[in-house]
Amino acid sequence: MFKKQITAAIVASILVSSLSINAQELNTSSLTPSAQIQQNQASTWLDQETYLLATNAYLWGSTLVRMEQVARQYTDMSQPQNDTSYRAPLNHFGHARRLPTDQDTDMPTANRDTLYSSAIVDVSKEPMILSTPEVDNRYFVIDMFDMWHNLFKYVGTRATGDHAQEIMIVPPHWQSEVPKGMTIVEAPTTKVWLWGRTQVFGEKDYPAVHALQDQYTLTPLSRYLSHNPDDFISQVLPPRAGKADDPLRFYEELGAYLKANPTSERQQALLGQFNKIGLSKNGFDRSKLTPSMQIQLEKAIRDGQQIVAAQSSNPVTMKMKDGWYYSFVLDQFGDDNALRSLVSHPYLGGQGAKEAMYPITYTDSQGQLLSGDTHYSMHFNQEPPVGSFWSVTVYDAKTKMLITNDIHRFNVNDQTPIKKNKDGSFDLILSHDKPSNSTQLANWLPTSEGNFYAITRLYVPSQEILDMKWTVPPINPIK
């Protein structure tokens, strides 16, 4: 009996040893062809999961990264500023003092109708008081954006009126006494971007606009209560996260900025999925990534950028008529993260449809790219039915800048001395070559030699425009 037990123990030991060796072999070279295929497929699917998660992380988080970068860029005073710049130290307004021309390259797709004002406001330490003067003879607006490019408050002609105002911007969940007569606005994030526009009636109007801009002020609550009028200095923002040569810098930045901008309950479930790629509310941990996963994260950045760019012609989010694309959701993105990212990049600071609309086109009525090789016309039966003003501006397709021309005209608006027909209709002429006909010359909007695009700006559009019962006329080639 004892011998049988010894024999059984030896056999069991040999079997265990054999199974161990076989298990090691299965994990290496002795996999059957079928098992090797299954293992390779599993690796492929895991790579695809990583790619999908990383792409979604880009679409979702690229707006936050962009806005945090803008906050640092717009408060960087290390270099001399020209008079079209609106940079300023943190918690102060910066103002463009003249309209841009073809010589200015600091802002793509800039308008020629208003002077910009900008302020990055940090309310993490205490609330800030925004003061605006009475503005009763022109359009103005100051938009409040959070760090996710949500436009959460309009201050200005349409939304709050033309009277002088004082508005206290407070951080999320702030609770304390409010000074008497003060309007309180709770910011969704501790940093806010104020983006202002003040209408200009030609270059001779600059001094009047400057006087108004100088009365757009920001005051910390403590100084407001102590009636301290002296200027103040706010601490500068820390530099961008990550290193410039890091191919995964985007995720480093996103992780860092998520710490400063906690996600809402609605977004926490989405963020939770990104733990698998090392991204969480605590930052970005690349130690969780295999070399194969890192390759997928890099690819997701490149492809994510292309997905965002494609939103400019997405029929789900844009409406198209006569070659012009219309968006009605620039202040109500909801969960459309790709569109949010698009607007926060090339169309940073765009407003909602009730405040302004920006129909854009890259093609003529025949679907051909707009080009300086062709002459075009736009026939208006009437001036656009807006509550404030309108304009048509063209930009070079490559540079996105205003176009050099002999008559120094970069747009046509409701102040341009165009020639109208007896019934109030008129035709704009778009061409690179200067027209010889006097009427066409008066209504000429010079274009680039190569490809260009056009934007029609409609400020305080009527219900007729909002319902698309009135739309921008097509750009027709002249034969």
Disulfide bonds with the S-S distance in Angstrom:
none
